Amino acid sequence: MRRKQILASAWQNMKQRRFRTSLTTLGVVIGITAIIGLASLGEGFRVTIGKQMEQGFELNVLTVLPGGILTGVPSPFTNDDIQNISKIDGVTTATPIIQKSDVKLFNGDKTSKPLVMLAVNFSEFWTIYPDRLAFESGSLPQSIRNDTSIIGYNVQHPTENESFAYTGQNITVQITFRQTLPPRRENFTFNLAGAIAKSGAAGFINFDDAIFIPMDTAKELYNITNSDMIFVKIANPSYSDSVAKAIQNRFEGEEDVRVLVPAAFLEQVESVLNMLQIFLTGIASIALLVAGLGIMNIMTVSVMERTREIGILKAIGARSRTILTMFLTEATLIGILGGLAGIPLGYAIAQVMGRFLFRFSAEVTPRRSIITGATTHPLMEVSPILSLEWVLIAIVFAVGVSVLFGWYPARKAAKLDPVKALRYE
């Protein structure tokens, strides 16, 4: 028999047993629906999480921390350290920062909650985060005075309908000095140059709950000469690893340093998400394997029902290979039909889950970061992504499972003795 005849015969046999074929195909549809639904939803979730994390971590900014910061005994960086880092190939800007906590602001009868004070070189620091540090009011002064200050969004808006201070206004900054026992508090007057728009957290520093003052002023107030950390901007995120290694080599033989590389962190997160996606898809594949058992069962019954027909075909000269091909063609058609029906159905279900499942879970999601304390925006919606790769994998997997589980009944049919088959009732 020719291939077209075998295909036509297989299709005709399936049409004659429509109900049974439909139930068998439904098992494949369910399996492919589960695979495509979880795969496309997982891919969309991975991309969405990646974009959100890129917004929280500028990939072209490295943070250099003293090695002792985790033990509570940091070794501050000197100006020479900053100059050495700025000379590394691929580094465009290296700027120091001093971070102090337990700072309060006063403006008339208004009092802020405890804030973080960030002492920076304004012109350099704003080149590190030009987009994140956009001004809501005011602007970066051309000439930085010792009493210049800039406040974050949450400081400027303690409540929704209230502003803490206006541009050009003097505010009182209360600083707690913990170098002395007991700790002492002193008030200083700063002029407000402006307030930045809502920017969120860059790494582990939340700019919305901070006040910025000049680096030289902080060194004078705290009677220090060194800085707590260094922010390094690189020309391209692909230089992250090489620049990080070069920075660590600069401090070889001295106190160890830690370099936070956002790109490496994102790669680890993506690796975990990819493993999770594969795990969920593997679980979904079990449904397709169960459907394969159904295919084997139904086709075994079909062989028993068509034993006499098989005997007649063999009596008129049909080879065992032809009989085997006929049954495997039926299994293949079941896999193709189930795959083609399951792919759009799985993607549609993923769309529904992506729209409503995460919106429901957002109601119980914490609204504040446990790291920065910043207000977070729960993931409300995920757009599933269906790639051509997953479509092809689904079709091949469906056909492969169908052929695999259809092999036994097909081989059983091919090995039937024609004389015994003709006598079969």
C-alpha positions in Angstrom: 0.0 0.0 0.0 1.2 3.5 -0.8 1.7 6.1 1.9 -1.4 8.1 0.9 -3.5 4.9 1.0 -2.2 4.1 4.5 -2.9 7.6 5.7 -6.4 7.5 4.2 -7.1 4.1 5.7 -5.9 5.3 9.2 -8.0 8.4 9.0 -11.0 6.4 7.9 -10.6 3.9 10.8 -10.4 6.8 13.2 -13.6 8.4 11.8 -15.5 5.1 12.1 -14.6 5.1 15.9 -15.1 8.8 16.5 -16.2 8.7 20.1 -13.3 6.4 21.1 -10.8 8.4 19.0 -12.1 11.7 20.6 -11.6 10.4 24.1 -8.1 9.1 23.3 -7.2 12.4 21.6 -8.7 14.3 24.6 -6.0 12.8 26.8 -3.3 14.1 24.6 -5.0 17.5 24.5 -5.1 17.7 28.3 -1.4 16.8 28.5 -0.3 19.3 25.9 -2.6 22.0 27.4 -0.8 21.5 30.8 2.6 21.6 29.2 2.0 24.7 27.0 0.1 26.5 29.8 2.8 26.1 32.4 5.7 26.6 29.9 4.3 29.9 28.5 3.2 31.2 31.9 6.7 30.3 33.3 8.4 32.1 30.4 6.3 35.1 30.9 6.9 35.1 34.7 10.7 34.8 34.1 10.7 37.8 31.7 8.5 39.9 34.0 10.6 39.2 37.1 13.7 39.9 35.1 12.4 43.3 34.0 11.3 44.2 37.5 14.7 43.3 38.9 16.4 45.3 36.2 14.4 48.3 37.4 15.7 47.7 40.9 19.3 46.9 39.9 21.1 49.0 37.3 23.1 46.4 35.5 25.9 48.9 34.7 26.5 49.9 38.4 28.7 47.9 40.8 28.8 48.5 44.5 32.1 48.1 46.4 31.7 47.3 50.1 34.4 46.8 52.7 34.9 43.1 53.6 34.2 43.7 57.2 30.8 45.3 56.7 29.1 42.0 57.4 30.9 41.6 60.6 30.1 45.1 61.8 33.7 46.3 61.5 33.9 48.1 58.1 37.2 49.4 56.8 36.3 52.7 55.0 37.7 53.6 51.6 40.3 56.3 51.1 40.5 58.8 48.2 43.4 56.7 46.8 41.1 53.7 46.6 38.6 55.6 44.6 41.2 56.9 42.3 42.6 53.4 41.7 39.2 52.0 40.9 38.4 54.9 38.5 41.5 53.9 36.4 40.3 50.4 35.7 39.4 49.7 32.1 35.7 49.8 31.5 35.0 52.1 34.5 33.4 55.5 33.6 32.7 56.8 37.1 33.7 55.8 40.6 32.2 57.9 43.4 32.2 57.4 47.2 29.2 57.5 49.5 28.8 57.8 53.3 25.7 56.3 54.8 24.4 57.2 58.2 21.1 56.3 59.9 18.9 57.7 62.6 18.6 61.1 61.1 15.4 63.3 61.5 14.2 66.4 59.7 12.1 69.2 61.1 10.3 72.0 59.4 8.1 74.1 61.7 5.7 71.7 63.3 6.5 68.9 60.8 8.8 66.1 61.8 10.0 63.3 59.6 10.4 59.7 60.6 14.0 58.4 61.1 15.8 58.6 57.8 19.0 57.5 56.1 21.4 60.2 55.3 23.5 59.7 52.2 26.6 61.9 51.7 27.6 62.1 48.1 29.4 64.1 45.5 26.3 65.4 43.8 27.5 65.8 40.3 29.2 62.4 40.2 26.4 60.6 42.0 23.7 62.0 39.6 25.7 60.6 36.6 25.5 57.2 38.2 21.7 57.2 38.4 20.5 59.9 35.9 17.1 58.3 35.3 16.3 57.1 38.8 17.2 60.5 40.4 14.8 62.6 38.4 13.6 65.7 40.2 9.9 66.2 41.1 10.6 69.7 42.3 13.8 71.8 42.2 16.9 70.8 40.5 20.6 69.9 41.0 22.3 73.2 41.8 25.1 74.4 39.5 27.1 75.3 42.6 26.9 73.0 45.6 27.0 74.8 48.9 27.9 73.1 52.2 24.3 73.3 53.4 22.7 72.0 50.2 20.3 69.1 50.6 18.0 67.0 48.5 15.2 64.8 49.9 13.5 61.6 48.6 9.9 61.2 47.6 8.6 59.7 50.8 10.3 62.3 52.8 8.7 65.1 50.8 5.3 63.4 50.9 4.8 62.0 54.5 1.1 61.8 53.5 -0.6 61.8 50.2 -1.8 65.4 50.3 1.1 66.9 52.2 4.5 68.3 51.3 7.3 68.4 53.9 9.1 71.5 52.6 9.4 73.7 49.5 12.4 74.3 47.3 14.7 77.0 48.7 13.4 76.6 52.2 15.7 75.9 55.2 15.1 72.7 57.1 16.5 71.4 60.3 18.5 68.1 60.2 18.9 66.3 63.5 21.9 64.0 63.5 22.7 61.4 66.2 26.4 60.9 66.8 27.0 57.5 68.2 30.7 57.8 68.5 30.3 59.2 72.0 28.7 57.7 75.1 26.0 58.5 75.6 25.1 59.3 72.0 24.5 63.0 71.4 22.1 64.7 69.1 22.8 68.0 67.3 20.7 70.1 64.9 22.0 71.6 61.7 20.3 73.9 59.1 20.3 72.8 55.5 18.8 74.5 52.4 16.5 72.3 50.3 17.5 72.3 46.7 14.8 69.9 45.6 13.0 66.6 46.0 13.4 63.6 43.7 10.5 61.8 42.2 9.6 58.3 43.3 12.6 56.1 42.4 12.4 53.1 44.7 15.4 51.1 45.8 18.7 50.8 43.9 20.1 47.5 45.2 19.8 47.7 49.0 19.6 51.6 49.3 16.2 53.2 49.2 16.4 56.7 47.8 12.8 57.5 48.6 13.5 57.5 52.3 16.8 59.4 52.3 18.2 62.9 52.5 21.3 63.7 50.4 24.0 66.1 51.6 27.5 67.0 50.3 30.3 64.6 51.0 32.6 67.2 52.4 30.0 68.4 54.8 29.4 64.9 56.2 33.1 64.4 56.6 33.4 67.6 58.6 30.3 66.9 60.7 31.4 63.3 61.6 35.1 64.2 61.7 36.1 61.5 59.2 38.1 61.3 56.1 37.1 58.1 54.5 33.9 56.8 52.8 31.7 53.7 53.5 31.3 52.4 50.0 32.0 53.1 46.4 29.5 53.1 43.5 31.1 52.2 40.2 29.5 52.8 36.8 30.8 50.8 33.9 30.6 51.4 30.2 28.8 48.1 29.5 27.1 45.5 31.8 29.1 42.8 30.0 32.2 44.2 31.7 30.8 43.4 35.2 32.8 40.3 35.9 36.1 41.6 34.6 35.8 44.9 36.4 34.7 43.2 39.7 37.8 41.0 39.5 40.1 44.0 38.8 38.7 45.8 41.8 39.3 42.9 44.1 42.8 42.6 42.7 43.5 46.2 43.5 42.9 45.4 47.2 44.9 42.2 47.2 47.0 42.0 50.4 44.8 44.5 52.2 41.4 44.3 53.8 39.1 42.2 51.5 36.4 43.9 49.6 33.0 42.7 48.3 31.8 43.7 44.9 28.0 43.4 44.3 27.4 42.6 40.7 23.7 43.0 39.8 24.1 41.1 36.4 25.5 38.0 38.2 22.6 38.1 40.7 20.1 38.3 37.8 21.8 35.4 36.1 21.4 33.3 39.3 17.7 34.3 39.6 17.1 33.4 35.9 18.8 30.1 36.5 16.5 29.3 39.4 13.4 30.4 37.4 14.5 28.2 34.4 14.9 25.2 36.7 11.4 26.0 38.2 9.9 26.2 34.7 11.5 22.8 33.7 10.2 21.3 36.9 6.7 22.4 36.4 6.7 21.4 32.7 8.0 18.0 33.8 5.0 17.6 36.2 2.7 18.6 33.4 4.3 16.0 31.1 2.9 13.3 33.5 -0.5 14.0 32.2 0.7 13.3 28.6 2.2 10.0 29.8 -1.1 9.0 31.3 -2.7 9.9 28.0 -0.1 7.5 26.3 -1.4 4.7 28.5 -4.9 5.5 27.2 -3.6 5.3 23.6 -2.1 1.9 24.3 -5.3 0.6 25.8 -7.6 1.9 23.1 -5.3 0.7 20.3 -5.0 -2.7 21.9 -8.8 -3.0 21.9 -8.8 -1.8 18.3 -6.5 -4.5 17.3 -8.7 -7.1 18.9 -11.8 -5.7 17.1 -10.0 -5.6 13.7 -8.3 -8.9 13.9 -10.3 -10.4 11.0 -9.7 -7.2 8.9 -6.0 -7.6 9.6 -6.2 -11.3 8.5 -7.9 -10.3 5.2 -5.2 -7.6 4.5 -2.4 -10.1 5.1 -4.2 -12.8 3.0 -4.3 -10.4 0.0 -0.6 -9.7 0.3 -0.2 -6.9 2.9 3.2 -7.1 4.6 3.6 -7.0 8.4 5.4 -3.6 7.9 2.3 -2.2 6.2 0.1 -3.3 9.1 2.6 -1.8 11.6 2.7 1.4 9.7 -1.1 1.7 9.6 -1.5 1.5 13.3 1.5 3.8 14.0 -0.1 6.3 11.5 -3.2 6.3 13.6 -1.2 6.9 16.8 0.7 9.7 15.0 -2.5 11.4 13.9 -3.9 11.2 17.4 -0.7 12.9 18.7 -0.8 15.6 16.0 -4.5 16.4 16.5 -4.1 16.4 20.3 -1.0 18.7 20.0 -2.6 21.1 17.6 -5.7 21.4 19.8 -3.8 21.6 23.1 -1.4 24.4 22.1 -4.0 27.2 21.7 -6.0 25.9 24.6 -3.0 25.8 26.9 -2.0 29.3 25.9 -5.6 30.6 26.5 -5.6 29.1 29.9 -2.2 30.6 30.6 -3.6 34.0 29.7 -6.5 33.6 32.1 -4.1 32.4 34.9 -1.6 35.2 34.2 -4.4 37.8 34.4 -6.3 36.7 37.5 -4.1 34.3 39.5 -1.4 36.9 40.3 -3.9 39.6 40.9 -5.5 37.4 43.6 -2.1 36.6 45.1 -1.2 40.3 45.2 -3.8 40.8 47.9 -1.7 38.8 50.3 1.7 40.0 49.1 3.7 42.1 51.6 3.7 45.8 50.6 7.1 46.6 52.0 10.5 45.2 51.2 12.1 43.3 54.1 15.5 44.5 52.9 15.0 48.2 52.1 11.7 48.9 53.8 10.5 50.5 50.5 7.0 50.3 49.4 6.7 47.5 46.9 4.2 46.9 44.0 3.0 43.3 44.0 3.0 41.5 40.7 -0.5 42.0 39.4 -0.4 40.4 36.0 1.9 38.2 33.9 1.7 38.0 30.1 2.4 34.4 29.0 5.0 34.0 26.3 4.6 31.2 23.8 7.8 30.6 21.8 8.1 28.6 18.6 10.5 26.4 20.4 7.9 25.3 22.9 5.3 24.8 20.1 7.7 22.4 18.3 8.6 20.6 21.5 4.9 20.1 22.3 4.1 18.7 18.9 7.2 16.4 18.9 6.5 15.3 22.4 2.8 14.5 21.7 3.7 12.5 18.6 6.6 10.8 20.3 4.4 9.7 23.3 1.6 8.6 21.0 4.0 6.5 18.8 5.8 5.1 21.8 2.6 3.8 23.5 1.1 2.8 20.2 4.1 0.7 19.3 3.1 -2.4 21.3 -0.5 -2.8 19.9 0.8 -1.9 16.4 3.5 -4.6 16.6 1.0 -7.0 18.0 -1.2 -6.4 15.0 1.7 -6.8 12.6 2.6 -10.2 14.0 -0.9 -11.7 13.8 -1.0 -15.0 11.9 -3.3 -14.5 8.9 -4.9 -17.9 9.2 -5.7 -17.4 12.9 -6.8 -13.9 12.2 -9.3 -15.0 9.6 -10.8 -17.6 12.0 -11.1 -15.0 14.8 -14.7 -14.1 15.7 
